[in-house]
Amino acid sequence: MSSLTLAGLGQKVGHELGVSSWVKIDQARIDAFASCTGDHQWIHVDVERSKQESPFRSPIAHGYLTLAMVAPLAMEIGVVPTDAAAGLNYGIDKVRFLAPVPAGARVRLRVVLAGLEPREGGQVIMKTQNTLEVEGSEKPALVAETLALLLPAAGARQ
């Protein structure tokens, strides 16, 4: 359980907020993502062809699938302060896909609080630096600077 509060966020800028558990990105998840998005590129969904023709010798996760893992893993870490009514996706400043995620690999998220921008009514835009690590790989799958709009709960101290 997160112990972050809106009033205490300022002290956490520049510090790691946490690391998620490992999550397996299996072929079933990749196929489900392909079905949801319509991106059925063979390098993701054709297991046999990927084994033969892909430079990775197996299917790999879609880059946007790996990016989509940032939000739920950040929520697992507890990056939304306990006294916030909600944390809403506000945008992404920068994303770089650095290494493939082979089907069957495990990933985890490391989050650093990069900055805060106070807004009217006690709202705050929180910028985080997110690194999605691939188990056994020297390079992360991605790094992303994301923005969340934090809405204070009624009675939250600011």
C-alpha positions as CSV (number, residue, x, y, z in Angstrom):
1,M,0.0,0.0,0.0
2,S,1.3,3.4,-1.0
3,S,2.0,6.0,1.7
4,L,2.2,8.9,-0.8
5,T,0.1,12.0,-0.1
6,L,-0.4,15.1,-2.1
7,A,1.3,17.2,0.6
8,G,4.3,14.9,0.8
9,L,4.9,14.6,-3.0
10,G,7.3,17.5,-3.2
11,Q,9.8,15.6,-0.9
12,K,9.8,12.7,-3.4
13,V,10.8,14.6,-6.5
14,G,13.9,12.9,-7.9
15,H,13.4,9.7,-5.9
16,E,12.2,6.3,-6.9
17,L,8.6,5.7,-6.0
18,G,8.9,1.9,-6.4
19,V,9.3,-1.2,-8.5
20,S,6.5,-3.4,-9.6
21,S,6.3,-7.2,-9.5
22,W,7.4,-9.2,-12.6
23,V,4.6,-9.7,-15.2
24,K,4.8,-12.3,-18.0
25,I,4.1,-11.1,-21.5
26,D,3.0,-14.3,-23.1
27,Q,1.8,-15.0,-26.6
28,A,-1.8,-15.0,-25.5
29,R,-1.5,-11.4,-24.2
30,I,0.3,-10.4,-27.5
31,D,-2.5,-12.0,-29.5
32,A,-5.2,-10.3,-27.4
33,F,-3.5,-6.9,-27.9
34,A,-3.3,-7.6,-31.7
35,S,-7.1,-8.4,-31.7
36,C,-7.9,-5.2,-29.8
37,T,-5.8,-3.0,-32.0
38,G,-6.0,-4.7,-35.3
39,D,-2.2,-4.8,-35.5
40,H,-1.6,-8.4,-36.7
41,Q,1.9,-7.9,-38.0
42,W,3.6,-11.3,-38.3
43,I,6.5,-10.4,-36.1
44,H,4.1,-10.3,-33.2
45,V,1.5,-13.0,-34.0
46,D,3.0,-15.6,-36.4
47,V,5.0,-17.9,-34.1
48,E,6.4,-20.2,-36.7
49,R,7.3,-17.4,-39.2
50,S,8.9,-15.4,-36.3
51,K,11.1,-18.4,-35.4
52,Q,12.3,-18.6,-39.0
53,E,12.5,-15.0,-40.2
54,S,12.6,-12.6,-37.3
55,P,16.0,-11.4,-36.2
56,F,14.7,-12.1,-32.6
57,R,13.9,-15.8,-33.5
58,S,10.6,-15.5,-31.7
59,P,7.5,-13.3,-31.7
60,I,7.9,-10.0,-29.8
61,A,5.4,-7.8,-28.0
62,H,4.1,-4.8,-29.8
63,G,5.8,-1.6,-28.6
64,Y,2.5,-0.1,-27.7
65,L,1.6,-3.2,-25.7
66,T,4.7,-2.6,-23.6
67,L,3.8,1.0,-23.2
68,A,0.3,0.0,-22.2
69,M,1.8,-1.9,-19.3
70,V,3.1,1.3,-17.7
71,A,-0.3,2.4,-16.2
72,P,-1.3,-0.8,-14.5
73,L,2.2,-1.5,-13.1
74,A,2.4,2.1,-11.9
75,M,-0.9,1.6,-10.1
76,E,0.4,-1.6,-8.6
77,I,3.4,0.4,-7.2
78,G,0.9,3.0,-5.8
79,V,2.0,6.2,-7.6
80,V,-1.4,7.8,-7.0
81,P,-1.4,9.5,-3.6
82,T,-3.8,8.0,-1.1
83,D,-5.6,11.3,-0.6
84,A,-6.2,11.9,-4.4
85,A,-9.6,11.3,-5.7
86,A,-8.1,10.2,-9.0
87,G,-5.0,10.1,-11.1
88,L,-5.8,10.7,-14.8
89,N,-3.6,10.1,-17.8
90,Y,-2.6,13.6,-18.9
91,G,-0.1,12.7,-21.6
92,I,3.4,11.4,-22.5
93,D,6.3,13.7,-23.0
94,K,8.8,11.2,-24.4
95,V,8.9,7.5,-25.2
96,R,11.8,5.4,-26.4
97,F,11.5,1.7,-27.3
98,L,15.0,0.4,-26.5
99,A,14.8,-3.4,-26.6
100,P,12.3,-6.0,-27.8
101,V,10.2,-8.1,-25.4
102,P,10.1,-11.6,-26.6
103,A,6.9,-13.6,-26.1
104,G,7.2,-15.3,-22.7
105,A,9.5,-12.7,-21.2
106,R,8.8,-11.1,-17.9
107,V,8.8,-7.3,-17.4
108,R,8.6,-5.0,-14.4
109,L,8.3,-1.2,-14.0
110,R,10.6,1.2,-12.1
111,V,9.1,4.6,-11.5
112,V,10.9,7.8,-10.5
113,L,9.0,11.0,-9.6
114,A,10.5,13.6,-12.1
115,G,8.5,16.7,-11.3
116,L,5.3,18.3,-10.1
117,E,3.3,21.2,-11.5
118,P,0.7,22.7,-9.2
119,R,-2.6,23.6,-10.8
120,E,-5.8,25.4,-9.7
121,G,-8.0,23.8,-7.0
122,G,-5.2,21.7,-5.5
123,Q,-4.7,19.7,-8.7
124,V,-1.2,18.6,-9.6
125,I,0.4,17.4,-12.8
126,M,2.8,14.7,-11.8
127,K,5.7,13.7,-14.2
128,T,7.2,10.3,-13.8
129,Q,10.2,8.6,-15.4
130,N,9.2,5.0,-16.2
131,T,11.6,2.3,-17.1
132,L,10.1,-1.1,-18.2
133,E,12.8,-3.7,-17.5
134,V,13.0,-7.0,-19.2
135,E,14.2,-9.9,-17.0
136,G,17.6,-11.0,-18.1
137,S,18.2,-8.1,-20.5
138,E,20.8,-5.3,-20.0
139,K,18.5,-2.8,-21.9
140,P,15.1,-1.9,-20.8
141,A,12.2,-2.4,-23.1
142,L,11.3,1.2,-22.9
143,V,11.7,4.5,-21.0
144,A,8.8,6.9,-20.9
145,E,8.1,10.3,-19.3
146,T,4.4,10.2,-18.5
147,L,2.1,12.9,-17.0
148,A,-0.8,12.3,-14.6
149,L,-3.3,14.8,-13.5
150,L,-3.9,14.3,-9.8
151,L,-7.3,15.4,-8.5
152,P,-7.5,15.9,-4.7
153,A,-10.1,14.2,-2.7
154,A,-12.5,16.3,-0.6
155,G,-10.6,17.4,2.5
156,A,-7.1,16.4,1.2
157,R,-4.3,18.6,2.7
158,Q,-2.3,20.4,0.1
